[in-house]
Amino acid sequence: MKSVCYYNVAILCVVAFVLVFGGSQVCTEAVTCSPLELAPCATAITSSSPPSAICCGKLKEQRPCLCKYVKDPNLQKLVNSPNAKKVASTCGSPFPSCSS
């Protein structure tokens, strides 16, 4: 039971991280905001593993949603974690400034 909860928390952390730390991009299509899109980043956020190219791509894709994730009490701690910031930095995606 604890491993299932840990896995869910890890996924939420990864999703939040990707949304908050995604790089700038010009979008011609609307992005569907879904923290689950950041699941490929879960391992990198919860361990010392480097982020994959897929993780970095998803992080950049979810960039327009990051401030929404930062404001979500369920995702906030994961998105603002030191590992999430490290993953964002490694992916070349700066941490956004989100107004209240």
RAQUI-V220087 format. One record per residue. OMEGA is omega as a letter, one per 30 degrees, with the letter a starting at -180 (* if undefined). Layout:
[[OMEGA] [OMEGA]]
//
This chain:
[[a] [a] [l] [l] [l] [l] [l] [l] [l] [l] [l] [l] [a] [a] [l] [a] [a] [a] [a] [a] [a] [a] [l] [l] [l] [a] [l] [l] [l] [l] [l] [a] [l] [l] [l] [l] [a] [a] [l] [a] [a] [a] [a] [a] [a] [l] [l] [l] [l] [l] [l] [l] [l] [l] [a] [l] [l] [l] [l] [l] [a] [a] [a] [a] [a] [a] [l] [l] [l] [a] [a] [a] [l] [a] [a] [a] [a] [a] [a] [a] [l] [l] [l] [l] [l] [l] [l] [l] [l] [l] [a] [a] [a] [l] [a] [l] [a] [l] [a] [*]]
//
